[in-house]
Amino acid sequence: MIELLSLALIVIALLGAPLFAVLAGAAMLGFTNNETPLAVLGVELYRLVDTPILLALPLFTYAGYVLGEGQTSHRLVRLTRALLGWLPGGLAIVAFCTCAFFTAFTGASGATIVALGALLYPALKQAGYPDKFALGLVTTSGSLGLLLPPSLPLILYAIIAQQLPQGAGVSIEAIFKAGLLPALLMVSMLCLYGYYVTRKHPIPLYDFSWSELRAAAAEAKWELPLPVFVLGGIYGGFFAVSEAAAVTALYVTVMSVLIYREISLSQLVHIMREAMVMVGAILLILGVAMAFTNWLVEAEIPTTLFELVKQYIESKWTFLLLLNIFLLVLGCFLDIFSALVIMVPLLLPMAIGYGINPVHLGIIFLANMELGYCTPPVGMNLMIASFRFKRPMSELYQTTLPFLCVLMVAVLIITYVPWLSLAFL
């Protein structure tokens, strides 16, 4: 009977059943086979709800949705252009930095491509950048900020890791710190590549103007304190992570509704609904994933998997290389939230077995997911950019390839130099 139900579960999964239903079904079959009461599913859901850091997830999600609906993207582009546009390859640097900041707060690379692509792609073309360069830049930059706090994938990794015996010491504060230098490395390497492309044929520069910088800073003066709330508040000891999320959510609401008046109260209600639908979907998947993880641990599947892999792979460095390849492929086919809830419970015990720090593993995982968004044949950024700019996927494959090569080098450095992730811990 269990075999028939397992086969039925595989079939409905292949037919496109929702992820939460597949995970819940797998957990129920596993517990039934082990003669464990199914009440454990309810216990796991309650354990998730009782997690204090969980409050940060809906609050930061809501704040990101509000920022995405307003004109924050326009103000950030103007400010970074006034500050950096005079440098060689300045507009490319502006694009990388703005996309990284915007994605960090909105938590979605697709939103960055849609919101900032309409601004940056025409600006890059008008400034004289080659069409392929401009298109590849906007497509790959959409996921740059996933390693910067308060990125939702960082929070989600910490929540999942804390439910496992091997990841009990992984905190949101630690994962936030760990992502800073790797994110800076990826942005810096792309900026250097932008300079390299234009070194022989300099793009006309924006003249630096103190008056324009002052005007741009004055226009964006309400956005500038946001990183202070998140980083300064948490690491300065003023806020816990959930308190920083609450302050950020309140601040962006006041800024967008009362100060800038870009969002009406009726729009705000709609934004709240959309944000909470997103959060609800994540929590539902996360809740059943915790039950599935409980069964995995009870059945000793991660231990068995580690012993199997250890028979063929003894070196930690070889394991890391194969992990990068596996995660890169995974990122092409699964969205980042699904990949986290499914694979972290399996990979974390294995990584610990090879002596890899669980915080470092989280940064490796998310850095590879950034690449997966842009990796052919079905990277999510490629599909969004194809729809947004009305270009065939085959053309986008060519335009993103140089940027992917740069990012792959960055990921290898992040993987094999743990200091980048662990320096501030």
VOGU-3710 file (C-alpha; in Angstrom, 3 decimals, decimal comma):
1> miellslali> 0,000/0,000/0,000  2,807/2,402/0,938  4,536/1,630/-2,350  1,408/2,477/-4,370  0,903/5,721/-2,453  4,560/6,652/-2,979  4,202/6,047/-6,712  1,024/8,157/-6,772  2,867/10,954/-4,958  5,673/10,905/-7,524
11> viallgaplf> 3,155/11,059/-10,362  1,253/14,057/-8,961  4,581/15,792/-8,267  5,609/15,334/-11,907  2,189/16,629/-12,996  2,831/19,908/-11,174  1,200/19,472/-7,755  1,964/22,314/-5,292  5,229/21,856/-3,426  3,610/22,000/0,018
21> avlagaamlg> 1,242/19,150/-0,939  4,121/16,976/-2,168  6,206/17,613/0,965  3,234/17,027/3,271  2,366/13,819/1,453  5,962/12,584/1,634  6,119/13,352/5,371  2,806/11,589/6,028  3,904/8,496/4,106  7,217/8,423/5,963
31> ftnnetplav> 5,620/8,756/9,393  2,981/6,155/8,538  5,661/3,722/7,423  7,512/4,286/10,725  4,246/3,980/12,681  4,645/7,528/13,992  1,383/9,396/14,820  0,513/11,989/12,158  -0,117/14,492/14,959  3,597/15,252/14,606
41> lgvelyrlvd> 2,675/17,394/11,556  0,693/19,739/13,804  3,529/19,777/16,329  5,979/20,863/13,632  3,682/23,648/12,464  3,381/24,898/16,032  7,158/24,683/16,506  7,612/26,865/13,431  5,065/29,432/14,646  6,811/29,516/18,029
51> tpillalplf> 10,131/30,519/16,426  10,880/34,113/17,578  12,887/35,124/14,485  9,954/34,206/12,253  8,492/37,689/12,791  11,222/39,197/10,629  10,056/37,329/7,530  6,618/38,965/6,970  7,807/42,392/8,099  10,793/42,568/5,740
61> tyagyvlgeg> 8,656/41,097/2,945  6,052/43,815/3,423  8,739/46,527/3,492  10,194/45,208/0,225  6,784/45,203/-1,475  6,175/48,821/-0,429  9,578/49,922/-1,768  8,932/48,081/-5,022  5,628/49,891/-5,596  6,957/53,423/-5,049
71> qtshrlvrlt> 9,537/55,491/-6,905  12,482/54,352/-4,787  14,167/52,794/-7,821  14,184/56,145/-9,672  15,698/57,976/-6,714  18,367/55,325/-6,161  19,409/55,394/-9,814  19,712/59,181/-9,764  21,727/59,180/-6,529  24,173/56,451/-7,564
81> rallgwlpgg> 24,586/58,052/-10,998  25,418/61,406/-9,401  27,861/59,690/-7,059  29,522/57,177/-9,416  28,487/58,105/-12,961  31,673/60,088/-13,623  33,892/56,982/-13,224  35,045/54,987/-16,287  32,240/52,509/-16,880  30,312/54,576/-14,346
91> laivafctca> 26,796/53,812/-15,516  27,488/50,074/-15,408  28,725/50,488/-11,829  25,570/52,468/-11,061  23,459/49,594/-12,422  25,258/46,920/-10,387  25,129/48,873/-7,112  21,509/49,979/-7,505  20,291/46,488/-8,414  22,134/44,946/-5,456
101> fftaftgasg> 20,590/47,410/-2,987  17,109/47,100/-4,469  17,131/43,295/-4,551  18,361/43,132/-0,949  15,221/44,904/0,262  12,649/43,566/-2,198  13,995/40,011/-2,011  13,035/39,227/-5,609  15,274/39,389/-8,666  12,245/39,503/-10,975
111> ativalgall> 11,005/42,696/-9,335  14,435/44,259/-9,830  14,498/43,425/-13,548  10,983/44,781/-14,058  11,381/47,907/-11,901  14,965/48,896/-12,709  15,250/47,376/-16,176  12,923/50,021/-17,598  15,288/52,691/-16,257  18,724/51,182/-16,699
121> ypalkqagyp> 18,503/49,417/-20,064  17,510/52,555/-22,060  20,018/54,641/-20,075  22,849/52,225/-20,861  21,909/52,164/-24,557  21,668/55,967/-24,678  25,077/56,312/-23,027  26,648/54,225/-25,797  27,005/50,802/-24,202  26,649/47,875/-26,649
131> dkfalglvtt> 23,167/46,408/-26,746  24,324/42,922/-25,744  26,298/44,302/-22,806  23,356/46,386/-21,568  20,901/43,503/-21,887  23,210/41,005/-20,168  23,993/43,463/-17,389  20,347/44,135/-16,510  19,462/40,430/-16,680  22,270/39,212/-14,420
141> sgslglllpp> 22,127/42,118/-11,964  18,597/41,235/-10,872  19,788/38,684/-8,311  22,919/40,477/-7,079  21,530/41,534/-3,701  20,521/38,088/-2,423  23,547/38,002/-0,100  22,919/41,463/1,350  20,752/41,931/4,460  17,805/41,952/4,873
151> slplilyaii> 17,427/39,559/1,915  14,596/37,068/2,510  16,639/34,006/1,411  19,214/34,815/4,125  16,459/34,882/6,751  14,878/31,711/5,415  18,180/29,819/5,459  18,721/30,773/9,106  15,197/29,659/10,058  15,590/26,279/8,315
161> aqqlpqgagv> 19,088/25,666/9,683  17,961/26,381/13,253  15,421/23,559/13,043  18,238/21,047/12,475  20,548/19,707/15,198  23,622/20,623/13,126  22,500/24,222/12,516  21,359/25,253/15,972  24,045/27,966/16,135  23,093/29,654/12,847
171> sieaifkagl> 21,492/33,008/13,629  20,091/35,699/11,355  22,693/38,124/12,719  25,485/35,710/11,743  24,157/35,026/8,245  23,645/38,773/7,681  27,293/39,436/8,576  28,507/36,500/6,499  26,898/37,780/3,305  28,506/41,233/3,310
181> lpallmvsml> 32,006/40,499/1,944  30,896/37,852/-0,600  28,239/40,251/-1,942  30,833/43,022/-2,151  33,191/40,664/-3,998  30,562/39,776/-6,615  29,562/43,416/-7,195  33,220/44,551/-7,343  34,188/41,888/-9,880  31,265/42,816/-12,114
191> clygyyvtrk> 32,204/46,508/-11,827  35,783/45,668/-12,871  34,427/43,718/-15,818  32,291/46,730/-16,802  35,420/48,881/-16,726  37,368/46,275/-18,753  34,721/46,198/-21,497  34,791/49,967/-21,953  38,513/50,630/-21,439  39,367/50,803/-25,173
201> hpiplydfsw> 36,200/52,642/-26,167  35,396/54,875/-23,204  31,716/55,563/-22,732  30,940/59,287/-22,451  31,041/60,071/-18,749  28,611/62,051/-16,679  30,303/65,176/-15,410  30,549/65,164/-11,645  28,442/67,926/-10,159  28,181/68,790/-6,479
211> selraaaaea> 24,867/70,461/-7,103  23,432/67,330/-8,776  24,783/65,125/-5,983  23,210/67,370/-3,338  19,916/67,418/-5,230  19,910/63,625/-5,693  20,818/63,058/-2,038  18,076/65,449/-0,941  15,545/63,628/-3,126  16,577/60,224/-1,692
221> kwelplpvfv> 17,170/61,448/1,861  14,420/59,230/3,259  15,828/56,053/1,653  19,377/56,634/2,910  18,672/55,662/6,568  17,310/52,212/5,597  20,652/50,343/5,793  21,272/52,083/9,126  18,073/50,617/10,548  18,958/47,115/9,446
231> lggiyggffa> 22,723/46,912/9,947  23,391/49,682/12,458  20,328/48,823/14,535  21,083/45,094/14,752  24,856/45,162/15,148  24,842/48,302/17,266  22,725/46,448/19,801  19,750/48,786/19,478  17,347/46,258/17,913  16,818/42,547/17,726
241> vseaaavtal> 16,292/41,305/14,162  12,498/41,204/14,547  12,509/44,714/16,056  14,646/46,016/13,180  12,138/44,463/10,757  9,239/46,181/12,537  11,004/49,564/12,512  11,864/49,151/8,815  8,262/48,241/7,933  6,896/51,234/9,849
251> yvtvmsvliy> 9,498/53,575/8,354  8,867/52,644/4,713  5,103/52,913/5,292  5,394/56,436/6,690  7,891/57,367/3,968  5,785/56,102/1,050  2,291/57,002/2,290  2,725/60,179/4,334  5,974/61,800/3,134  6,289/60,985/-0,568
261> reislsqlvh> 2,552/60,238/-0,926  3,272/57,785/-3,732  1,029/55,092/-2,278  -2,574/55,668/-1,224  -4,217/53,872/1,684  -6,244/51,733/-0,720  -3,048/50,756/-2,559  -1,404/49,996/0,785  -4,127/47,498/1,625  -3,575/45,806/-1,738
271> imreamvmvg> 0,212/45,720/-1,143  -0,319/44,208/2,320  -2,524/41,512/0,855  -0,017/40,618/-1,874  2,888/40,576/0,582  1,059/38,360/3,057  -0,047/35,961/0,319  3,639/35,597/-0,520  4,545/35,104/3,144  1,684/32,645/3,621
281> aillilgvam> 2,915/30,528/0,740  6,462/30,503/2,173  5,251/29,621/5,684  2,997/26,839/4,428  5,868/25,275/2,496  8,216/25,845/5,431  5,825/24,254/7,927  5,375/21,004/6,014  9,082/21,046/5,103  9,928/21,002/8,809
291> aftnwlveae> 7,746/17,926/9,246  9,444/16,325/6,224  12,833/17,190/7,748  11,766/15,593/11,020  11,047/12,357/9,167  14,390/12,568/7,310  16,244/12,875/10,615  14,180/10,088/12,230  14,890/7,797/9,281  18,600/8,790/9,410
301> ipttlfelvk> 18,545/9,601/5,688  21,094/12,491/5,884  23,505/10,204/7,774  23,040/7,400/5,262  23,503/9,843/2,374  26,690/11,237/3,908  28,156/7,741/4,409  27,343/6,893/0,791  28,956/10,066/-0,560  31,963/9,629/1,746
311> qyieskwtfl> 32,728/6,288/0,098  33,408/8,031/-3,208  34,451/11,557/-2,157  36,996/11,897/0,630  38,277/15,403/-0,019  36,378/18,380/1,369  37,457/20,469/-1,631  36,173/17,940/-4,144  32,874/17,838/-2,280  32,654/21,643/-2,471
321> lllnifllvl> 33,312/21,616/-6,231  30,611/19,001/-6,833  28,296/20,927/-4,509  28,746/24,035/-6,648  27,901/22,120/-9,816  24,860/20,509/-8,210  23,535/23,823/-6,820  24,118/25,592/-10,123  21,965/23,015/-11,919  19,402/23,092/-9,109
331> gcfldifsal> 19,078/26,873/-9,386  18,072/26,542/-13,049  15,000/24,476/-12,244  13,864/25,416/-8,722  13,045/28,807/-7,275  15,247/29,782/-4,364  12,623/29,250/-1,639  11,785/25,720/-2,791  15,473/24,862/-3,127  16,138/26,037/0,426
341> vimvplllpm> 13,361/24,065/2,113  14,066/20,869/0,156  17,865/20,742/0,008  19,195/22,430/3,170  18,031/19,580/5,484  19,915/17,120/3,273  23,034/19,164/2,532  23,687/20,710/5,942  24,470/17,426/7,769  26,702/16,360/4,874
351> aigyginpvh> 28,574/19,669/4,915  29,107/19,409/8,672  30,519/15,921/8,089  33,131/17,422/5,752  34,003/20,139/8,274  32,215/22,997/6,486  30,838/25,773/8,686  27,010/25,891/8,403  27,062/29,667/7,940  29,615/29,315/5,127
361> lgiiflanme> 27,402/26,650/3,546  24,481/29,105/3,514  26,531/31,690/1,629  27,766/29,067/-0,859  24,179/27,888/-1,368  22,753/31,360/-2,016  25,691/32,485/-4,169  25,056/29,506/-6,453  21,347/30,297/-6,514  22,245/33,772/-7,816
371> lgyctppvgm> 23,981/32,128/-10,761  21,178/29,628/-11,227  18,724/32,470/-11,818  20,708/33,406/-14,942  21,956/30,008/-16,121  20,577/28,507/-19,364  18,363/26,851/-20,306  15,611/27,891/-17,891  17,052/30,375/-15,384  14,242/32,509/-13,966
381> nlmiasfrfk> 15,946/35,836/-14,761  16,308/34,772/-18,385  12,579/34,129/-18,711  11,620/37,383/-16,965  14,044/39,427/-19,078  12,857/37,698/-22,255  9,285/38,725/-21,460  10,217/42,212/-20,220  12,462/43,199/-23,148  10,735/41,041/-25,796
391> rpmselyqtt> 13,927/39,205/-26,751  14,324/35,500/-27,598  15,874/33,289/-24,920  18,683/32,268/-27,281  19,826/35,898/-27,500  19,798/36,256/-23,722  21,972/33,141/-23,386  24,695/34,929/-25,362  24,392/38,254/-23,559  24,597/36,815/-20,045
401> lpflcvlmva> 27,472/34,378/-20,669  30,356/36,840/-19,944  28,692/38,014/-16,731  28,077/34,404/-15,672  31,766/33,606/-16,154  32,722/36,508/-13,870  30,194/35,408/-11,254  31,361/31,787/-11,449  34,889/32,901/-10,587  33,450/34,892/-7,667
411> vliityvpwl> 31,496/31,846/-6,442  34,631/29,675/-6,551  36,500/32,291/-4,485  33,609/32,432/-1,988  33,580/28,622/-1,809  37,290/28,057/-1,336  38,064/31,116/0,810  35,816/30,652/3,872  37,344/33,737/5,482  35,167/35,950/3,259
421> slafl> 32,047/34,502/4,872  33,359/34,079/8,394  35,530/37,188/8,862  32,955/39,129/10,913  31,718/36,199/13,016
//
